[in-house]
Amino acid sequence: MQNFVFHNPTRILFGEGQIAAIGPEIPSGARVLITYGGGSVVKTGTLAEVKAALGDIPFLEFGGIEPNPTYETLMQAVELARREKVDFLLAVGGGSVIDGTKFIAAAIPFEGEPWDILAKHAPIARAVPFGSVLTLPATGSEMNAASVITRSATRDKLAFIDPSVFPRFSVLDPTKTYTLPPRQIANGVVDAFVHIAEQYLTYPADAKVQDRFAEGLMLTLIEEGPKALAEPENYAVRANLMWTATLALNGLIGAGVPQDWATHMVGHEITALHGLDHAQTLAVVLPAMLQVRRFDKRGKLLQYAGRVWGLREGDEDARIDAAIERTRDFFESLQVPTRLSGYGIGAEAIAPLVDQLERHGMTALGERQDVDLARSREVLELAL
Amino acid sequence: MQNFVFHNPTRILFGEGQIAAIGPEIPSGARVLITYGGGSVVKTGTLAEVKAALGDIPFLEFGGIEPNPTYETLMQAVELARREKVDFLLAVGGGSVIDGTKFIAAAIPFEGEPWDILAKHAPIARAVPFGSVLTLPATGSEMNAASVITRSATRDKLAFIDPSVFPRFSVLDPTKTYTLPPRQIANGVVDAFVHIAEQYLTYPADAKVQDRFAEGLMLTLIEEGPKALAEPENYAVRANLMWTATLALNGLIGAGVPQDWATHMVGHEITALHGLDHAQTLAVVLPAMLQVRRFDKRGKLLQYAGRVWGLREGDEDARIDAAIERTRDFFESLQVPTRLSGYGIGAEAIAPLVDQLERHGMTALGERQDVDLARSREVLELAL
């Protein structure tokens, strides 16, 4: 096991009805800015429920944070918050809204050009505290300190991580996911699955608990993902899905182990240039990435084949092939295509994607920093 | 899944050499009281290493906290801390030292008789902040807010839980466990295993992740426990054991599920009246407790048999019997006897133990509050 520091101070309020408990979680005297996305939280009544739970706490609203939240939109919220002297943010939505709110939280007190937080990893002295009400299990943003933001003007999609942007609290009410379209549920399952893969399918590090936890989360997604689509109002299934997605990226399974993230980095460029959903890009890239790097990942791929897919007999290479195919079939079974062609993207797209990776310095990805541009190209070619 | 609140703010510094990193974790200007046990941390040099890491930070020392820490001893530390205006505590040791330090932390600012914190669950307005340097993987006290204290005069062993006594940080350096006697390692494995059992072997609650995590921790203990005894300086093994014991009782696997704790409550009385090590009492009580309550725990016992012990074929009752026997054999393989007779305790001890349970109000234990004194007696009789 590698040395690590683990610290996750986010308070989780889990279960049906927990929105009603947010009042006492907000510092007394706070001026709150509620942030949300395209309006589904208005339609479903979740936003009204949140406002009711705030009681006498004064609040403003900022809607319109888009999927793959943009710097341009978020800076409007920053200006509003600065002008109105907001001192607590409350994100109501999915990972995009929460990611966007983290950026708003860090940008409000930031001196200088806030884009530098992303582009130059400029240090963050402090951030405005915030909480979240999660409506879409997927990204894990509700219990971590990471955020991914897109700049529309340049099609840059960049990340920052800072302990100051852990949510103070997050409400996870599984019933708030009942009205999600199937595509968003399927995307969430794929997103969480690939988060786990990025922290698990690397090389063995004698970290037995982290491995068992990662496998347990994957097994839960495999069991519950199809049920979440088939039975949208099955509370137990949605609860398991929601808690799994949170634990997939809250630092726990990644503590003390090597991490990959090459699939995410390549996927980000596909979203930036072609507008695919984040999870769609992961479903495309992961199987090809595992295939291209099967030699380096051999030990963990065999463990994955055995413990997650029950493939314990026969030729080792055949087991690895089968495990990668099962992964692909699982994503496809959720109606998430796993090839670029499934999204109408052909070979002509590869050179611009590789150029974009180069421009963003993504030239030494993966747990061994050996995924250079040539290997990324190979992955994209295999993903056609 | 049941509704839950999960919040664990303890910062974990894990790995060899992490003691050197504690300085910045202590608030500047703090007056520190280092607390420790019987002197093994003096002999091994761990205490000196901690002092060196404190650098210029002023500190006092209080040694002599015993296994099953006593109110009488701890109140001496409280008096010292009050007199010297200590405002940060640093526990160096195992679960007893950390549990004791939690009580000291809560008692220093407590107005009134601090024993009421235990005997009357008197509310704690605040506690002195503290950190820990763990030397014995077992109790999980390093990452939770629970504490068990014994009053020598009356042989009462009582617990309190309060969010104010989460450690601010805990250092987990696996090399600090190399010099532990085999009995303490074995006890630690049993203690952690039974902590998991108390949160897992109840009734099904559709909490798939919590179940998978609990099973993963048990499997790790089964794999690593014997190796920890056979190869005391195997870093990877000690690291896995240490992290497993912490995760066994940090709130994670117990969130959203029913919990039992009857084995602990009965075990506490055996320690109070007969002086057995805490883990020895758990090894004695758990197999008998599972056998007596096998009907109520049937679903989870079958799951345990299958997923933890690989017992998936044949008659269900035979599988349950086999799983309980495997549990007993596992403890015995670590040289921890699993019957009262193994500690020279006979049938004449049962009536006083049951009386003691009654005196402490332990008359409705377990996840269904249906373990009354008659069932506890039955458990003790089966454990002879």
Interface residues (C-beta under 8 A of the other chain):
Chain A: M1 Q2 N3 F4 V5 F6 H7 N8 P9 T10 R11 I12 L13 F14 G15 E16 G17 Q18 D206 A207 K208 V209 R212 F213 E215 G216 L217 L219 T220 E223 E224 A236 A239 N240 W243 T244 L247 L252 A255 G256
Chain B: M1 Q2 N3 F4 V5 F6 H7 N8 P9 T10 R11 I12 L13 F14 G15 E16 G17 Q18 D206 A207 K208 V209 R212 F213 E215 G216 L217 L219 T220 E223 E224 A236 A239 N240 W243 T244 L247 L252 A255 G256
